[in-house]
Amino acid sequence: MAGGAASADADEAGGTTASGLDRYHVAILAALQKEARLSNAELASRIGLSAAPTWRRVRWLEEQGFITGYRAEIDRRKLGLGVLAFVRVDADRNNGAATRELEQAIRALPEVIACHYISGAGTFELQVMATDLDAFSRFSIDTLLNLPNVKDIHTSFSLGEVKAGGALPLGHLKP
């Protein structure tokens, strides 16, 4: 959607947030976070717009990078992934090239489902999935400890999920 169309839609909606989103954009984001498989007609009905402007707004949200993709939530246990581990990686931070090399190696590991730079002790915090403790142990010794520029790893295991895969909070976006 062109910039003019976005601003015309925003004017029609009665205000925008600091990020350029109006109440319909926020409603679309909230609805799609709950159920990404909504048809455009159902989404339009839920947010109170007709189908065409709803479709334009969804396309604009995608083009602007607010919506980065759609995916299914899968129960890891049903797939035999019984272990969720949080692994702090202590890395040598000698230079940017060494850190980028480690980042690239981590990105290539399918067992690592999330990775964050962290403050305090350590360099990265990984979320790692494995079928069982033996598989995790092999992965740690054979893979993680052999990544470039890794000094040490420290692992904690999830004993149970209280909340996972939650939607992003949108309350601060109210225009």
Secondary structure, DSSP 8 states (H G I E B T S, - for coil): --HHHHHHHHHHHT-B-TTS-BHHHHHHHHHHHH-TT--HHHHHHHHTS-HHHHHHHHHHHHHTTS---------GGGGT--EEEEEEEEE--S-HHHHHHHHHHHHT-TTEEEEEE-SSSSSEEEEEEESSHHHHHHHHHHTGGGSTTEEEEEEEE-S--SS-S-----GGG--
